[in-house]
Amino acid sequence: MKKTLLRKAGTAAALLLAALPLQGAAAPLTLDETIRMVQEKNPSLKAAAEEVTAAEARIRQSRSAYYPQITAGAGYTYIDPVSEMGFGGSEPVQFMPNDNYEAKVTARATLLDFGKRGKTVDIARSGRNAAAHSLDIAERDISYRTVELFYGILFLRESIRVQDKEITALQKALDHTSKRYQAGTATRFDVLSTDVRIQAARSKKLSLQHQLRRHELTLHRLTGLAVNDPLELKGSFDVRPSFSDEASLVAAALQRRSESKLAAEQEQSARANRDIAMKQGLPVVSASASWGISNGYQPEIDEIRENVAAGIHVELPIFTGFRTSAERQEASALLRAAAQRRIDAEQRIKTDVEETLHAFETSREKILTTQSQLQQARLAAEHARARYENGVATTLDLLDTEAALAQAELARLQAAYDYLMNNYALKRATGETFW
């Protein structure tokens, strides 16, 4: 009695200690925390963010054409010989100095270009928007990849647990078969058959462990965690999504998907380029003004004096070797190509939603099917074990039912995993933010 109480007390103490959190142990990572860590560490996302910053700078560069461009310059020039003339045998008069000095400030500005500067700014804005959409696509893809790794690790760990259960059950059957073989009620073939099933289950477990290690290494790299750091994940395969009909999902996808927005921005940029090409034959009116100091003015050519210059310049291309017409033809073709790419992007989005929705509904049906199969396999395994222990069933019957139970559990787990991943795939296809 005393030993029993001590044993129960020891068991209770062990359970209590196991329930207490270990000091300094890292808390399990949730999916949201894992995605956030990956986004903070991923170099491609940092590069895409820098490209958005660069696109913002290009907008300011294009707007600079609206402001006058001011430059300052200074120089020295030595000239020999210089123009001179003598009158009546007198000493020659020099019209310019040998040493010429000049310093000036010049301002130049475009007064009229028929809207070409505005179209250039529009192109820069479209580039900025396209860079932002590309960043959204990169964030979505790396987040979805994280979801695949996160739940893939949970799936593989659970699959290994199922394999351990099968190995334990087969080992128990092997022990029982060995005893019957020693008693003369079983054959050597029964023992070997059971052992072969155990080795096959262990081989499958090794394959699962290899896949698990690959997933863990990839997630370690993406999150920036050290390879030796424990990777504790907190998640489940329980999901209850809600969504509208297919037409509503397609409409939402066309409105929210970054691929559609990116294609529209590229078409907008191509249209602005076409507009610029169409205006290439129009004149450009510009003005300039400068103030400076220089020498070389009569009658004291060596004296430094102020000087001012101002003017208006009109440039009209007359013949460019057919370059203008070729540029217009190119810009029009690129605009038509961009329009076709936008249509193609919309069609691909629609197909993506339809295929993903069908896969999601199929996985939901598989959950119901595999649940029934699992219940039947569990019941069959219980009956086979009882019949085998009573000597009614053969070893082969027991091994088949144990294998069928393991396969049913794996099929149920696979269906739950597919259902969950198809739910996230549907969110990605419709442009819903899940990160």
Secondary structure, 3 states (H helix, E strand, C coil): CHHHHHHHHHHHHHHHHHHCCCCCCCCCECHHHHHHHHHHHCHHHHHHHHHHHHHHHHHHHHHHHHCCEEEEEEEEEECCCCCEECCCCCCCEECCCCEEEEEEEEEEEEEECCCHHHHHHHHHHHHHHHHHHHHHHHHHHHHHHHHHHHHHHHHHHHHHHHHHHHHHHHHHHHHHHHHHHHHCCCCHHHHHHHHHHHHHHHHHHHHHHHHHHHHHHHHHHHHCCCCCCCCCECCCCCCCCCCCCHHHHHHHHHHHCHHHHHHHHHHHHHHHHHHHHHCCCCCEEEEEEEEEEECCCCCCCCCCEEEEEEEEEEECCCCCCCHHHHHHHHHHHHHHHHHHHHHHHHHHHHHHHHHHHHHHHHHHHHHHHHHHHHHHHHHHHHHHHHHHHCCCCCHHHHHHHHHHHHHHHHHHHHHHHHHHHHHHHHHHHHCCCCC
